Amino acid sequence: MKREFLLVDDEGRNVDVVATFDKGERGYFSLTCNSGCDHERILASATAEVREDLEVLAAVHLADRNGTPMHAIENAAYHLREHRFREAADLLNVGSDIREIYELHAASIMTLMGPSSVIESRTRQVIAQLQVVQQAKTEFERDERLRERIFAAPDRLYRAVKRLEDLLAGNEPGLSQRTALHEQKKAIAAFEKTNAALLKKEPYQLTSYVKDRLTNVLTHKVFRDAVRQYALEKCAPVWAARAEAAFAALAKPSYRMESRPDPSVDPKTFEGFCATHGIKLEVVSRGSSKEGPHWRYHFDCTFKSANGSFSTPFFMGRNQKPALGDILESLQSEFSSVDGMDRDSFLSEMGYDGSIKDVRKGEDIYATIQSSLANFQTAFGEDVYNELLTTVGDNPSRFAPPAPRM
């Protein structure tokens, strides 16, 4: 499902909003515009006709078909363990009463450490199961030594090992599936290799070792299960209602503001900027190269006007001709990263001052961008350069520069 909203911000720039829901088992809602998932800008640009729909869609951004926010339970459980109650409540995204989050934490701690401590109980189970494993291991080794074709011993050891693995993982043991003899022996060997330290512990060391090992596993599990149960009871109905409203909003027709400028003539868009200054773009493919497991496709991009021309290389991860906006936005980012900065400031700002190798790499990048910047100014003039950097595109003025490409 997809719905578009063609809006205009308070500076007269086009805001192209796309709301989608990807079908499939792992489908999720998305609300983005031509400057990313900038929901503040999207909602600020919304007209009265579509504001409610956009608020509904923003509320389920990156949520699944049931409205459950992505990784909400896992992340909330992590923050709850770390005593970050407000962060845990915010991740559940239903306006949870902070007192309920405190109580959730207290209940989890009681489960872990209280009179019927799950850690103490599980430790006793593991110690008892270790004895079962050792007994089964003795029978298994005897049968192997005597080369008896008795399959009961390896099967008993295999089942004992799988039960112990479940207990150590914080899970309730389940029934082991019927498995071929060679698969049983492979699983037994893998268990012994992974748990060598456990199997070699002396009896007087065993209890404290097992308890320490289980504490981390069970702490994660208890908090995650507590948050999942809380979400099921308190959050799921709210999330489901949001998802239902979002599907209804997506089913409506797309929307376009009547006062929206044509991007081909709007000087604030990349396309309009080039049209205003009579700049044409030519793109020539220069083949590809493989870097590790990925292909890199090379293009030569030339901007031409009556005043001059400017060429720059451009690289993409797919064999598709780059769009005008892709190239100019990349140039904006690069030029902004060196504009008004000396070499040392650039190296420090971009993190190229950690080693001699980093410094040399940073110096090469700085020199390349400065050369490109000078060529652009020579071709089109300083006024056009300043306009590109400060008034054209989706996020003026002054783009936050990522690490420059080479």
N, C-alpha and C positions, 0 to 999 in steps of 0.2 A: 504494500500500500504506500502511496506517495501523494503528498499535497504540497503545492508551492504557494508562497506568499511573496509577492514582489512589492516591497515597501520602499520608503525613503526616510533617511534619518534627519535629525534636526539641522544638519549641515548641508542638506540637499543631495546627499550621496545615495545611490541605489543600495538597498539591502535585499539581497536575494536569499530568501529563507526556504529551506527544504525540510519537510517533516516526513519521516518514513517509518515503516515497520517492516523489517525483513522477515519474510515467511520462512518456515522451517522450524525444526525442533529447538534451535538455539536463537530464534529470532528476537530482536530487541528494537525498542523505539529509539529514534534519533531526531534531534532538532538542531540544525546547524544553519549558518549563513555564510556569505562569502568571506567572512573573517573568522570562521571556525565556530565553535559552540559558545558564542558570545551572547548568552541569553539576556544579559542586561541591555545590550544594544538592540537585540531583536524586540524585546518588550517595550523599550523606549520608542521604537519606530512604529509600533503597532497602532492601527486605527481602532476606533471604537467597535467597528464591525467584526474584527478578528482578535481583539485583545484577549477575550475569554478563552478562545480556542488555543491561542498561543501559550497562555498561562497553563492550560491543561496539558499541552504537549511538552512544555518545559518541565513540568512536574514528573514526567515519566521518562525523561531523557536517559538512555542506557538501561532502562528497566526491561524485563522480559514480558511475555504476553500476559502474565498474571500481575504485572505492575511491580514485581519484586526488583528493587534496585540491584544493579550488578555488584556482586561480592559484598552486599550489605551485611549479611549474617556473619561471614568470616571476619570482616573488618571490624564490625561492632564487637564481636567476641574478643578480638585482639585488644581493642581499646578498653574493654571492660576488665580484662585481666591486668592491664597496666594502670588501673584506677583512673582512667580518663573518661569519666562518666558523661560529661557533656558531649564529647566527640562520639561516644557510643550512641547516645540518644540522637544526635544529628544524623548519623549514618542510617539509622532506621527510618528517618525522614517521615515521621507521622506526628511530630510534636509531642513525643513521649514525656510524661511527667518525670522529672529527674529523680523524684523519690522512688519511683518504680525501678529505675535503673540501679539505685543504691540497694534496694531490696533484692534485685536479681543477683548482684554481686555477693551480697551477704549469704543468700541461699546457696550459691555455687561454692563459696568457701566452706559452708557448713557441710555440704555434701562431700567435699574433699577431706576436711580436717575434723569434722564433728565426731560425736560418739560412735556412729556407724560409718566411720571414714571409708570411702571407697578405695583409697590408697592402701589402708591396712588390710581391707578385705581382699583386694586384688593381689596384694603381696603374698598373703597366705595361700591363695589359689595357685600362684606361680610356683611357690616353693613346693607345694604338694605335687604339682604337675611335673616339676623337674625330677622328682623321685620316680614318677611313672616313666618319664623319658629315660632315665638312667637304667631302670629295670628292663625296659623294652630294648635298650641299646645293648645290654649284656646278652640278652637272648639272640638278638640280631647278629652280634659278633660271633657268638658260638656257632650259629648256623652257617655263617660265612666260612668260618674256620674249618668246620666239618664238611663243608660243601653239600649240606643236605638240601634237597629241593623242597624245603618247607617254606611256603610263602606267607604263613601266618606271622612270623617274626618281623620281617620287614614291613608288613602291612600294619602291625601293631605299633611299631616305632614311627612309621609315617604318620599315623593318626595322632599319636601322642605329640609328635613334633608340631603338627598343624594346630592342635588345640593350644599348645604352649605359645605358638606364634600369635594366635588370636588374643590370648590373655595379655601378652606383652604389648600388643598394639592397642589395648584398651577396649577390645571388642568382646562381645559374648561369643564363645566358641560355637561354631556351626558344625554340621555333619560334613566330613570329608568325602569328596566324590571318589568313586572307584577309579583307580589309576594303575597304569601298567607298571610292572616291576621295575623296569629301567627308569621310569619317571619318578617312582617312589625313591629309589636310591639317589637320583640326582637331587631331589628336593631335600633329602636327609643331609647330603653332603653340603648343599648350599646353606642349610640352617646351621650346621656345625661351623662352617667358615664364618658366617655373619655373627654368630653368638659364641665365638671361641672364648672371649673373656668371661662370659657368664658361666660356661660349662667348666672352666678351670678354677672357679672361686672355691675357697675352703668354706666349710659349713659355717664357721663363725663370721665370715665376711659376707655371706650370701644375702642375708635379710636386708642389711643396709644397702648393698649394691642394687638389689632388685627394687627396693623402695625408691632410691634415687633415680633409677632408670624410669620407673613408672610415674614418678611425680610430674615430669614434663609432659608425658604422653596423656595422662589422665587430666591434668590441668587444662590442656587444650580441648580435650574432648568434653569435659564437664561444662566449661564455659560456652563452647559452641552449641552443645545440646540445650543448655539453658536459654541462650539467645534464640535458637531456632524455635523452641517451644513458646517463648514470649512472642516472637514474630508471628507464629501461627495463630495465637489467640488474640493479640492486640493489633498487629500491623497488617496481616494478610487481608482483612476485610477492607481496610482503607486503600491498600495497594490495588486490590481488585477493582474497587470503584473508580480509581484513577485510570486504570487500564481501559475500563469500559467507556469512560468519558473520552479518552484519547482515541479509541477506535472510532467513536462517533464523530470526533473532530476531523479525523483523517478521511472519513467518507464524504465530507463536504467538498464542493468544487474549489479549485485553486482561486487565489485572489490576487488582484493587481490594482494598485493605487492609480487613479486617473491622472494625477499630477506628476507621475513618475517620469523623469527625463529619459529620452532615448540614449542608451549607453554608447551608441556609435557616434553621437555628437556631444555628449556630456564631457566637458574637459576634465572632470574629476575622475573619470574612469580611464583605465589603460587604453581602451579602444578610442575613446573620445580624445584623450591626450595626444595620441598619435595623429588622429584626423585633424585636430586643431593646428598642429605644427607641420602637417604635410609629410609625416614620417611613414614610410612603408617598410615592411619586414619581409626578408627573404630567408628561408630556412633550407639548408642543404644537409642531407645525411652523409656522415663520414664513416659509416660502418659501426662495428661493435668490438668489444673486447671482454674477456671473462676475468673477473676478479673473484677468486675463490669459487664458491658455488653459484655466483650471480653474474648475469650479463650486464654490461654497461654500454649504452647506445650513445654515440657521439653525433652532435649536430653543430654546424657552423651557422650562426644567426647574424644577419647583417641588417642594420637599420639604416635607411637612406632617406635623405631629404634634399631639397634644393641647396642647402647650405653645406652638406657634407655627409659622410657615412661613418658608421661605427660597427665593428664586428666583435663578436664574443663567442667563445665555445659554450655549449650547453650539453649537459649529460642527463640521461634519464634511465630508469630501471626497466623500461619497456620500449619496444620499438614503435613509438607513436610520436608523430610530429608535435613538438611542444607548442602550446598556445602562447599568444602574445602576452597575456597576463602573467603566465608562468615565468617567462624570461624577464620581463620588466620588474616583477616582484623580487626575483632573485637578485637583479642588479641593485634594486633599492636596498635590500638587506646588506649586500656587500659594500656599497658606497657608504651607507650609514655607519658601518662598523669601523671605517677609517676616517670619516668626515670629522675634521677638527681634532684629530688625535695624532700625536706623534708616535713613532715606532715603539718606544718603550711602553707607553700607555696602552697601545694596542696589544702588545705581547702580554702584559699583565691582565688586561681586561678579558682576553680570550684564553687565558690559561696556558700560554706558550712559554712560560718562564720557569718551568720545572726542571729542565735539564738542557745541556748544550744542544742535544738533538732537537728538542722541542723549540728552542730559541731559533735555531737555523730554519726549521720548518716555518715558524711564525714569521720570520723575516722575509722568507720567500713569498708567503701569502700576502703579507703587507705590501711588498713591492709590486706584486702582480695586480692587486686591487688598485693601488695608487696609479699605476700605469693605465689600467682600464678606465679609471675615473677621469684622468687627464685626457684620454682619447675621446671620451664621451663629451666632455666640456668643449674640446676643440671642434668636434663635429657639429654640435648643436647650440653651443653657447652656455654661459653660466646661468642665465635666467631659466632656460629650459631644464638644466640640471637641478636647480633649486626647486623648481616646480615639481619635478618628478619626486624629489625627496620629501617634500613637505605637504603637498596638496593632492597628489594623485594616489588612487588606490583605496583600500578599505580601512586602513588604520592610521591615517596621518594624525599628528605630524611625528616624524622621527620613529621609524620602525625599530622595535627591539631586535638587535642583530643576533641571529644565531651564528654558530661557527661558520665562517665563510667556506665556500666550496673551492676546489681547485680543478 
